[in-house]
Amino acid sequence: MLLSTPQKLAFHGSRPDLDCLQAFVTTALGAERVHEEPGLAACQLPNGSLLELYGPGACYPPHLFEHSAIVASFPVADLQRAVAQARAAGLHVVAMPEEVCSGLRYCHLQLPGGLVIGLYQEGPAALVASANGAT
């Protein structure tokens, strides 16, 4: 069910830590800054992986960094099916699948120990699922 496409990593930290991380990923790893807003910068690595750097002033769901400063998110071909499989494996859905922008559906799941991970579905299948009201 997991696709071999890039993942997304979200980091939460102090401005000095995030500035240092951003400088490293852009110079040493060849990342390109693709988005910036108050408290948030996003950089894309050459393999397509996205790094989201959340600092002071950023807006994000309260559950996102409650137990860890890093959240990994993984692409799936069928978000509804992956969520059902996650529930069967003992994960708890903390944010139901929702369309966050055109062609991107996303949700957050919590492991028994509290860590949060994300699952997302991109492309035409995500648009169809959203149009059909899939959760």
C-alpha positions in Angstrom: 0.0 0.0 0.0 2.9 2.4 0.7 4.1 4.0 -2.5 7.8 4.4 -3.4 7.4 8.2 -3.8 8.9 10.7 -1.5 7.7 11.3 2.1 7.1 14.4 4.1 8.9 15.2 7.3 7.7 17.9 9.6 10.1 19.4 12.2 9.1 21.7 15.1 11.8 23.7 16.9 13.3 26.9 17.9 14.1 29.5 15.2 17.9 29.0 15.6 17.6 25.2 15.2 15.3 25.5 12.1 17.5 28.1 10.5 20.5 25.8 11.0 18.6 22.8 9.6 17.4 24.8 6.6 20.9 26.0 5.9 22.2 22.4 6.0 19.5 20.9 3.8 19.8 23.6 1.2 23.6 23.6 1.0 24.5 20.0 1.7 21.5 18.1 0.5 20.5 20.4 -2.4 17.0 21.2 -1.1 15.1 24.1 -2.6 12.9 26.4 -0.6 9.4 26.0 -2.0 7.1 27.8 0.5 7.4 30.3 3.3 5.0 32.0 5.6 5.3 33.3 9.2 6.7 30.5 11.3 6.9 27.9 8.5 9.3 27.1 5.7 9.1 24.2 3.3 12.1 22.8 1.4 12.0 20.1 -1.2 14.9 17.6 -1.6 16.1 16.5 -5.0 14.3 13.2 -4.6 11.0 15.0 -4.1 10.7 14.6 -0.3 9.3 17.6 1.5 10.7 19.1 4.7 8.3 21.3 6.7 10.0 23.4 9.3 7.6 24.8 11.9 8.9 27.4 14.3 7.4 30.2 16.5 4.3 31.7 15.0 3.5 28.7 12.8 -0.1 27.4 12.6 -0.5 23.6 12.9 -3.0 21.2 14.6 -2.4 21.0 18.4 -1.9 17.2 18.2 0.9 17.3 15.6 3.9 17.9 17.9 2.4 16.9 21.2 4.7 13.9 21.7 7.6 14.5 19.3 9.3 17.4 17.4 9.4 15.3 14.2 6.4 13.8 12.3 6.9 11.5 9.3 4.1 11.3 6.7 3.9 8.6 4.0 2.2 8.5 0.6 -0.4 5.9 0.0 -2.4 4.9 -3.1 -5.7 4.6 -1.3 -6.0 6.7 1.9 -9.4 5.3 3.0 -8.0 1.7 2.8 -4.7 2.7 4.5 -6.7 4.3 7.4 -8.7 1.2 7.8 -5.5 -0.9 7.9 -4.0 1.5 10.4 -7.0 1.2 12.7 -6.9 -2.6 12.5 -3.2 -2.4 13.5 -4.1 -0.4 16.6 -3.5 3.2 15.5 -5.9 6.0 16.5 -7.1 8.5 13.9 -6.5 12.0 15.4 -7.4 13.9 12.2 -9.8 12.4 9.8 -8.8 12.4 6.1 -9.5 15.8 4.6 -8.7 17.5 1.4 -6.0 20.1 2.3 -5.6 21.4 -1.3 -6.7 20.3 -4.7 -5.5 16.8 -5.3 -4.1 16.2 -1.8 -5.9 14.3 1.0 -4.2 14.0 4.4 -4.8 12.5 7.8 -2.9 12.1 11.1 -2.8 8.9 13.1 -1.5 8.3 16.6 0.5 5.2 17.7 -0.3 3.7 21.1 2.6 5.5 22.7 1.5 8.9 21.5 3.7 9.5 18.4 1.8 11.0 15.4 2.4 10.0 11.8 0.7 11.2 8.6 -0.7 9.5 5.6 -1.5 11.3 2.3 -2.9 10.6 -1.1 -2.1 12.7 -4.1 -3.3 13.0 -7.6 -6.5 12.2 -9.4 -7.6 9.4 -7.0 -7.5 11.9 -4.1 -9.8 14.2 -6.1 -12.2 11.4 -6.8 -12.2 10.3 -3.1 -12.9 13.9 -2.0 -15.7 14.3 -4.5 -17.3 11.1 -3.3 -17.0 12.2 0.4 -14.6 9.4 1.4 -13.2 9.6 4.9 
